[in-house]
Amino acid sequence: MDRQADTPHTGLDVPPRKHLSRRASLIGGVVAVLALAGTGWLAWRLTHGTPEASTAAAPAGPGGQGGPGGGPGAPAGRRGAPATTVGVATAERASIPLLLEALGTVTPQATVFVRPQVSGVLQKVLFKEGQMVRAGELLATIDPRQFEMALMQASGQRQRDEAQLDSARVTLQRFKTLLEQDSIARQEVDSQAALVKQLEGTVTIDKAAEGTARLNLGYTRVLAPVSGRVGLRTVDVGNVVSSSDAAGIALITQIAPIDVVFAVPQDRAGELQQTASTGGSAGMKVAALDRTRASVLDTGVFASLDNKVDTQTGTVKAKARFANSQLALFPSQFVNVQLTVKTLEDVVVVPVTALRNGSSGDYVYVVNDAERTVSLRPVKRGQATVDKIVIASGLQAGERVITEGADRLKDGASVVLPGDQPRAGGGNGVAGKRKRPASQAAGS
């Protein structure tokens, strides 16, 4: 029976009621669920990849998917962890010098203020400022006239007293003859002998006075006491100079050879003293470098070591001697000193960046070239230089060690060495052909 027949007719034309609203809601919900599922599947596919790509990324050899070493206990480098790009160096045998570096001060062997020995008017200055002079070279002259007069006076006094002495000796000889003839008293002979001795003493004093006058006359010629470089002139011609002048006439500094004084840590003083006592100081070469350490100013030898430790700094003063033939070292100049204490012959060395320190001691990462993995190797360190370090034990010459990127490594990790080709499929195994999926391999 039709429902429309039972509906009373009100006289108004009412449109028919729709019955598809429930079906449309159901269809819309299904579409939304499918869209959400599709979005989730797409996101999972983008983040996890396809099974074929995972199969191709796995190593083809041992330790690959399903092979030995593929389990949870396999090394990180064989479980698909990203390989680390590293820097490597080869351990080699070499002879390395053991250097001791310090800051030194150039010190001249002699610094002499040239002062006049006598007072007088400066008559001549025969040197130029900054000139190199030799020992005994004439530098200046003082007016010599007063000293010449003093020498003449002393010489005349000596001659007069010598004449009196000669006369007294003749008289004494005559008295001795008369005494033998018993013609004179012995007392007169003795008095004459005493007079002769007195005059001999006077002549000796006169000779000393004459020598002093001659010496003072010689001091009017001012000579260079040592060889070296003359500093700036402090006095001019015409000035009255004397031995009490503080600045003197000139300052001479001996610069060839020249010394460099530097401080040695007290822990190394014993080693240097032992080497020097056994005659090895001649073999300890010393290099003087400029402030930037860019160039070597001169090379010399170790000279001596002080006899005490400075308690304020904990160091011992040492001295090195340089020929300074090129005059590159200047007095009071600060230089960097490199002392070669000894040379280690035929030892295994690696860059200092290859050695690492852990809770169990020193170690290095050794490269396994065939597998492109690394192994942690405990070693015993030796002496070190600025860029090299001696490996006393634990490493052989020819083995390659990691020098860069070791902070990101563990024992057994995979590495990429400089010059390696990109690996197929982005995997971490040895470069080779991409492993095909099993379904494709069976179909072929």
C-alpha positions in Angstrom: 0.0 0.0 0.0 1.4 3.3 -1.0 2.2 5.7 1.8 1.3 8.7 -0.3 -2.3 7.4 -0.4 -2.5 7.5 3.4 -1.1 11.0 3.6 -3.9 13.5 4.0 -4.1 16.0 1.3 -3.6 19.5 2.8 -3.9 21.3 -0.5 -0.2 22.2 -0.5 2.2 20.7 -3.1 5.1 19.3 -0.9 8.2 17.9 -2.8 9.1 14.2 -2.2 11.6 13.4 0.7 15.1 12.2 -0.3 16.1 8.7 0.9 19.9 8.7 -0.3 21.5 10.7 2.6 22.5 7.5 4.6 24.1 5.9 1.6 26.1 9.1 0.7 27.5 9.3 4.3 28.6 5.7 4.1 30.4 6.2 0.8 32.1 9.4 2.0 33.5 7.7 5.1 34.9 4.8 3.0 36.6 7.2 0.7 38.2 9.1 3.6 39.5 5.9 5.2 41.0 4.9 1.8 42.7 8.3 1.4 44.2 8.2 4.9 45.5 4.6 4.3 47.0 5.6 1.0 48.7 8.6 2.6 50.2 6.5 5.3 51.4 3.8 2.9 53.1 6.5 0.7 54.8 8.0 3.8 56.1 4.5 4.9 57.3 3.7 1.4 59.2 7.0 1.2 60.9 6.6 4.5 61.6 2.8 4.5 62.2 2.1 0.8 61.2 -0.9 -1.1 62.4 -4.4 -0.2 64.3 -4.6 -3.5 66.3 -1.5 -2.5 67.0 -2.9 0.9 68.2 -6.1 -0.6 70.5 -4.2 -3.0 72.0 -2.1 -0.2 73.0 -5.2 1.8 76.6 -6.4 1.3 76.9 -9.3 -1.2 79.7 -11.1 0.8 79.9 -12.4 4.4 78.2 -10.2 6.8 75.5 -9.3 4.3 71.8 -10.1 4.6 71.4 -13.5 5.9 75.1 -14.1 5.9 77.6 -14.4 8.8 78.1 -11.1 10.6 74.6 -9.9 9.6 73.1 -10.5 13.0 72.9 -8.1 15.9 76.4 -8.9 17.0 78.0 -7.8 13.7 80.3 -4.7 13.6 78.7 -1.3 13.0 80.3 -1.0 9.6 78.7 -4.3 8.5 75.1 -3.7 9.7 74.5 -1.0 7.1 75.8 2.0 9.1 76.9 5.0 7.0 80.6 4.8 6.1 82.7 7.7 7.5 85.1 9.7 5.2 88.5 9.9 6.9 92.0 11.0 6.4 94.8 8.5 6.5 98.6 8.4 6.8 101.2 5.6 6.5 103.4 4.7 9.4 107.0 4.9 8.3 110.5 4.5 9.6 112.5 7.7 9.9 115.1 9.5 11.9 113.6 12.3 13.8 115.4 15.0 15.9 114.3 15.6 19.4 114.0 19.4 19.7 113.8 21.7 22.7 112.2 25.0 21.9 112.6 28.2 24.0 112.6 31.9 23.8 116.1 33.4 23.9 117.8 36.7 24.2 120.8 37.6 22.0 123.7 38.5 24.4 127.1 39.8 23.2 130.2 38.2 24.5 131.6 41.6 25.5 130.2 45.0 25.9 132.8 47.7 26.6 132.5 51.4 27.4 135.6 53.0 26.0 136.7 55.6 28.6 139.9 57.6 28.5 142.5 56.7 31.1 143.7 60.3 31.5 141.9 63.6 31.5 142.4 66.1 28.7 140.9 67.8 25.7 139.6 65.4 23.0 141.7 66.2 20.0 140.5 63.8 17.3 137.7 61.2 16.8 138.7 58.6 14.3 135.7 56.3 14.2 132.2 56.6 12.7 129.0 55.6 14.5 128.1 52.0 13.8 131.5 51.2 12.4 133.1 47.7 12.9 136.4 48.1 14.6 139.2 45.6 15.6 141.0 45.3 18.9 143.9 47.8 19.1 142.5 50.1 16.4 142.9 53.8 17.2 139.6 55.5 18.0 140.5 58.9 19.3 143.3 61.1 20.6 143.6 63.4 23.6 145.9 66.5 23.6 149.3 64.9 24.6 151.4 68.0 25.3 151.0 68.1 29.1 151.8 64.4 29.3 154.9 64.9 27.1 156.1 67.6 29.5 155.5 65.3 32.5 157.5 62.6 30.8 160.4 64.9 30.1 160.4 66.0 33.8 160.4 62.5 35.0 163.2 61.5 32.6 165.3 64.5 33.7 164.8 63.6 37.4 165.9 60.1 36.7 169.0 61.2 34.8 170.0 63.5 37.7 169.6 60.9 40.3 171.5 58.3 38.2 174.4 60.8 37.9 174.5 61.2 41.7 174.4 57.4 42.1 177.3 57.0 39.7 179.3 59.6 41.7 178.5 57.9 45.0 179.6 54.5 43.7 183.0 56.0 42.6 183.4 57.5 46.0 182.5 54.2 47.7 185.1 52.4 45.6 187.8 54.9 46.5 186.9 54.6 50.2 187.2 50.8 50.0 190.7 51.2 48.6 191.7 53.6 51.3 190.3 51.3 53.9 192.5 48.5 52.7 195.5 50.8 53.1 194.2 51.6 56.6 194.0 55.3 55.6 190.3 55.9 56.4 187.9 55.0 59.1 185.4 52.2 58.4 182.6 54.4 59.5 183.0 56.6 56.5 183.1 53.6 54.2 179.8 52.4 55.7 178.2 55.8 55.4 179.2 56.0 51.7 177.7 52.5 51.1 174.4 53.6 52.6 174.3 56.7 50.5 174.8 54.5 47.3 171.9 52.3 48.3 169.7 55.4 49.0 170.5 56.8 45.6 169.8 53.4 44.0 166.3 53.6 45.6 165.8 57.1 44.3 166.7 56.1 40.8 164.2 53.2 41.0 161.5 55.7 42.0 162.5 57.9 39.2 162.3 55.1 36.7 158.7 54.3 37.9 157.7 57.9 37.6 159.1 58.0 34.2 157.3 54.9 33.2 154.0 56.3 34.6 154.5 59.5 32.6 155.2 57.5 29.5 152.1 55.3 30.1 149.9 58.4 30.5 151.3 59.8 27.3 150.3 56.5 25.6 146.8 56.8 27.1 146.3 59.9 25.0 145.8 57.5 22.1 142.4 55.8 22.8 142.5 52.3 21.4 139.7 49.7 20.9 140.0 47.1 23.6 137.9 44.5 21.8 136.6 43.9 18.3 133.0 44.8 17.6 130.6 47.4 16.5 130.8 51.0 17.8 127.6 52.5 19.0 126.5 56.1 18.9 129.1 58.7 19.8 128.5 60.5 23.1 131.3 63.2 23.0 132.6 65.7 20.4 136.0 67.0 19.6 137.1 69.8 22.0 135.4 68.5 25.1 137.4 67.7 28.2 137.2 64.0 28.9 138.2 62.0 31.9 138.2 58.5 33.2 135.2 59.3 35.4 132.8 59.9 32.5 129.9 57.5 32.7 129.3 57.2 29.0 132.9 57.4 27.9 133.9 58.1 24.3 132.2 55.1 22.7 130.5 51.8 23.4 131.8 48.7 21.6 129.7 45.6 21.4 131.2 42.3 20.3 128.7 40.7 17.9 130.8 38.0 16.1 130.7 35.5 17.7 127.7 36.2 19.8 125.7 34.2 22.4 122.0 33.5 22.9 120.8 32.9 26.5 117.6 30.9 26.9 115.7 29.1 29.6 115.5 25.3 29.8 112.8 23.5 31.8 114.3 21.9 34.9 113.0 18.5 33.8 115.3 18.7 30.8 118.3 20.1 32.6 119.6 16.7 33.7 119.5 15.4 30.1 121.4 18.4 28.8 123.9 18.3 31.5 124.5 14.5 30.9 124.9 15.1 27.2 127.3 18.0 27.7 129.4 16.1 30.3 129.9 13.1 27.9 131.2 15.4 25.2 128.0 15.6 23.2 127.5 19.3 23.5 129.4 19.9 20.2 126.8 17.8 18.5 123.8 19.6 19.9 123.0 22.1 17.2 121.0 25.2 17.9 119.0 27.2 15.5 117.9 30.8 16.1 114.6 31.7 14.4 112.9 35.0 13.9 109.8 36.1 15.8 107.4 34.4 13.3 109.5 31.2 13.1 109.5 31.7 9.4 113.2 31.8 8.8 116.4 30.7 10.4 118.6 33.6 11.4 121.7 31.6 12.2 122.8 28.2 13.5 125.2 27.5 16.3 126.1 25.0 19.0 125.2 24.5 22.6 127.8 26.2 24.8 127.0 25.9 28.6 124.4 25.3 31.2 123.9 27.3 34.4 124.6 25.7 37.8 121.3 26.4 39.5 117.6 26.4 39.0 115.6 29.6 39.0 113.1 29.0 41.8 110.7 31.7 40.4 110.4 30.1 37.0 111.5 26.5 37.5 114.0 26.8 34.6 117.8 26.7 34.1 119.6 29.3 32.0 121.6 27.9 29.1 123.8 29.5 26.5 124.3 28.8 22.8 127.1 30.3 20.7 126.7 31.5 17.1 129.3 32.7 14.6 126.9 35.4 13.3 128.9 35.8 10.2 126.0 37.4 8.4 125.3 39.7 11.4 121.7 38.6 11.5 121.7 38.5 15.3 121.5 41.8 17.1 122.3 42.3 20.8 119.3 42.2 23.1 117.2 40.8 20.3 114.5 38.2 21.1 114.7 35.0 19.1 113.1 31.6 19.1 115.6 28.8 19.9 115.4 25.3 18.6 117.9 23.0 20.4 118.5 19.5 18.8 119.1 17.4 21.9 119.6 14.1 20.0 118.3 12.2 16.9 116.3 9.0 17.1 117.4 6.7 14.3 115.1 4.3 12.3 112.0 4.5 14.4 108.3 4.1 13.5 106.6 7.5 13.3 103.0 8.6 12.6 101.4 12.1 12.5 100.5 13.3 16.0 96.9 13.6 14.9 96.8 9.8 14.5 97.4 9.0 18.2 94.4 9.1 20.5 94.0 8.5 24.2 91.3 6.5 26.0 90.6 5.1 29.4 92.8 2.1 28.6 95.7 4.2 27.2 97.0 5.3 23.8 95.6 3.8 20.6 95.3 4.3 16.9 92.8 3.2 14.3 94.4 1.0 11.7 92.8 0.7 8.3 91.9 -2.8 6.9 92.4 -2.0 3.2 90.6 -5.1 1.9 87.4 -4.5 3.8 87.6 -0.7 4.2 87.1 -1.0 7.9 89.2 0.1 10.9 90.6 -1.7 13.9 91.4 -0.1 17.2 95.0 -0.9 18.0 96.6 -0.1 21.5 100.1 1.3 21.1 102.9 2.7 23.3 104.0 6.2 22.5 107.5 7.5 22.4 109.2 10.9 21.9 107.3 13.5 19.9 108.1 16.4 17.7 105.9 19.2 16.4 104.1 17.1 13.8 105.4 13.5 14.3 105.3 11.0 17.2 107.3 7.9 17.7 105.3 4.6 18.2 107.5 2.5 20.4 105.4 -0.7 20.0 102.1 -1.9 18.7 102.4 -0.6 15.1 104.5 -1.7 12.1 105.9 0.5 9.3 103.7 0.4 6.2 100.4 0.2 8.1 97.9 3.0 7.5 96.3 4.9 10.3 93.4 7.3 10.6 94.5 10.9 11.1 91.1 12.8 10.5 87.6 11.8 11.4 88.6 9.4 14.2 86.1 11.0 16.6 83.2 9.4 14.6 84.7 5.9 14.5 84.5 2.7 16.5 86.3 -0.6 16.2 85.2 -2.3 13.0 83.5 0.8 11.5 83.4 1.2 7.7 85.4 4.1 6.3 85.7 5.9 2.9 89.3 6.8 2.1 90.4 9.7 -0.1 90.3 8.6 -3.7 87.7 5.8 -3.2 85.0 5.6 -5.9 81.4 6.1 -4.8 79.9 2.8 -3.8 77.0 1.2 -5.7 73.5 1.7 -4.3 74.9 4.0 -1.5 75.7 0.9 0.6 78.7 0.5 2.9 80.2 -2.7 1.6 83.0 -3.0 -0.9 82.2 -1.2 -4.2 80.8 -3.6 -6.7 77.7 -4.4 -8.7 74.3 -3.9 -7.1 72.8 -7.1 -5.8 69.6 -7.9 -7.7 66.4 -9.0 -6.0 65.9 -12.7 -5.6 62.8 -12.7 -7.8 64.7 -11.1 -10.7 67.7 -13.5 -10.2 65.3 -16.5 -10.3 63.6 -15.2 -13.4 66.8 -14.7 -15.3 
